[in-house]
Amino acid sequence: MKTKIWVGAILLLFVLYLVVALSSAMQFIMADEPLAKAIGVAALVIPLLGVWILIREVLFGTRTQKMASILASEGLLPEDNLPRTPAGRIIKASADEDFVQYKEEVEANPESWKSWHRLALAYDASGDRRRARDAMRTAIGFYLASAKAAA
């Protein structure tokens, strides 16, 4: 719940930023000087790029959460039982040992979004955030394809 409040607050600030940025961009674009027009176009492109990134990240998060809810309801979400350091970080060696089973599961079921989702969690536990996001994107792709096929 706390995370959703923060995301909502950030989205609200971002919308405020967009309104101000778009207004400023339009003032530059309506100016007579070519350089001012170029600045206005640049000031317009940057917020639009930000909107695209924001939409992409929010969709990533909501889809990931939806898939996690499905796995949890089916009892297929991996348990968070890896040993941790006193600071609360997962011990990498234990995560790496645990990782093997999820890698083998994906190799056995390469088109299963559930397998890819669990592999993404295993990558995350091992500290490999880039591969975790890549695996989660793959899971989302298979999830959307299966939802489309079911419809």
LOTOR-640459 format. One record per residue (C-alpha): residue in one letter; x, y, z. Coordinates in steps of 0.05 Angstrom, whole numbers, padded with zeros to 5 digits, always signed. Example, Ala and Ser with C-alpha at 12.3 -4.5 7.8 and 13.67 -1.06 7.14 Angstrom:
<rs>
A+00246-00090+00156S+00273-00021+00143
</rs>
This chain:
<rs>
M+00000+00000+00000K+00057+00047+00018T+00090+00035-00049K+00025+00051-00086I+00019+00117-00049W+00090+00136-00069V+00078+00116-00141G+00014+00157-00141A+00051+00217-00112I+00106+00211-00164L+00054+00205-00220L+00020+00268-00194L+00085+00306-00193F+00101+00280-00263V+00035+00304-00290L+00048+00372-00259Y+00116+00372-00292L+00085+00353-00359V+00035+00410-00356V+00090+00461-00341A+00138+00431-00393L+00086+00429-00448S+00064+00500-00434S+00136+00524-00437A+00150+00484-00500M+00089+00515-00534Q+00113+00585-00516F+00181+00571-00547I+00149+00540-00609M+00105+00602-00620A+00165+00649-00616D+00192+00680-00680E+00265+00659-00674P+00285+00592-00705L+00329+00575-00645A+00271+00586-00597K+00228+00540-00640A+00282+00486-00638I+00286+00493-00562G+00210+00486-00559V+00211+00423-00601A+00266+00394-00556A+00227+00414-00495L+00166+00378-00524V+00204+00314-00542I+00236+00303-00474P+00170+00301-00434L+00139+00256-00486L+00198+00208-00479G+00187+00211-00404V+00113+00193-00413W+00132+00133-00456I+00183+00109-00404L+00133+00120-00347I+00077+00082-00382R+00125+00025-00399E+00149+00019-00326V+00079+00023-00296L+00055-00031-00344F+00115-00073-00326G+00100-00066-00252T+00025-00079-00257R+00035-00140-00302T+00089-00167-00256Q+00044-00158-00196K-00015-00192-00231M+00027-00252-00249A+00055-00256-00178S-00017-00255-00151I-00036-00313-00197L+00026-00353-00176A+00011-00339-00103S-00061-00361-00109E-00038-00426-00142G+00015-00437-00089L+00070-00432-00142L+00106-00370-00118P+00175-00389-00090E+00181-00383-00015D+00226-00329+00011N+00267-00375+00056L+00338-00362+00033P+00388-00346+00088R+00404-00273+00097T+00461-00231+00125P+00448-00192+00190A+00434-00132+00145G+00377-00171+00111R+00411-00185+00044I+00404-00254+00014I+00468-00294+00017K+00490-00298-00055A+00518-00369-00052S+00451-00395-00026A+00413-00357-00080D+00460-00384-00133E+00447-00456-00109D+00372-00443-00109F+00377-00412-00179V+00394-00478-00213Q+00325-00509-00203Y+00290-00449-00235K+00339-00449-00294E+00325-00523-00305E+00250-00510-00300V+00254-00458-00356E+00296-00505-00398A+00242-00559-00389N+00184-00509-00401P+00213-00454-00445E+00144-00423-00462S+00116-00423-00392W+00107-00353-00364K+00104-00383-00294S+00173-00415-00302W+00202-00350-00330H+00171-00310-00273R+00203-00355-00221L+00269-00352-00259A+00265-00276-00256L+00256-00279-00181A+00316-00326-00176Y+00359-00278-00217D+00337-00221-00171A+00354-00261-00109S+00423-00275-00139G+00433-00200-00149D+00430-00200-00225R+00378-00146-00236R+00389-00139-00311R+00376-00213-00325A+00318-00211-00275R+00284-00156-00316D+00299-00192-00381A+00269-00257-00354M+00208-00219-00327R+00198-00186-00395T+00199-00256-00426A+00149-00279-00374I+00104-00220-00390G+00107-00236-00464F+00086-00308-00453Y+00033-00286-00402L+00002-00237-00452A+00004-00289-00507S-00030-00340-00463A-00083-00290-00441K-00095-00271-00514A-00102-00345-00534A-00151-00357-00477A-00195-00299-00499
</rs>
